[in-house]
C-alpha cells in the first residue's frame, strides 16, 4: 500500500462520519487563547465545541437584557 493511501486511511480511523447538517466554522485565534480555551474545556470535562456553544448561549442571554 502506498504512503498517501495509508495516511488517508489513518486520518479517518476511529472518527464518526461528518453529520451532513454541519459546517466548518473557520477562524484564527492566538496560540495562547487556544491553549487556554482547550485547557479549560478539558478541565470541565467538555469538548471545545460544547464550551463554544455554551459561551454563545450565555452571550445571547446577556445581550437580551
N, C-alpha and C positions, 0 to 999 in steps of 0.2 A: 504494500500500500504506500502511495507517495505521501510526502510530508504535508502538503497542503490539505489533502483529503483527511489525513489523520487529525490534523489541527482543527479542521472544521467539525469533525465528529466529536472531539473532546469538548469544544466550546458549548455544544448543546447538551452534553451529557448531564442527566440528572435535573435538568431545568424543565419547568412546566411550559408548554407551548404558549405563546403570547395570546392574550384574550383579543379577539377581533374588534372589541369595542374600546380598546385602549390606544393611546397615542403617546409618543415620547414628548416629554416636557424638557426642553434643552436650553440650559443657561449656565453661565460660568459663575463660580464663586471662588473666593480665595482658598488657598490650601488650608490656612488656619481655620476658616469658617467651616469647611467640610469636615476637618478633623474634630472640631468641637461639636458640630451637628451630629455626626455619626457616633461619636463617643457618648453623647447624651442619649441618643436613641438606644444604643446598646445598654447603657446603664439603666434605662427604663424598661428594657425587655421588649422593645417595639422596633419596627422597621423604620428606616428613614422616610419611606412613603407615608406610613401611619403618622409619624411626627409632623410631616409637612401638611397632611390633611387636617390634623388636629389644630395646628397653628393657624391654618387658613380659616377654619370654622371659628376659632376664638377671635381672630381679627375681624371677621364679618360681624360677629355679635357685638364687639366693642364699638365698631363704627356705626351701628344702628342706633346707638344711644343718643 
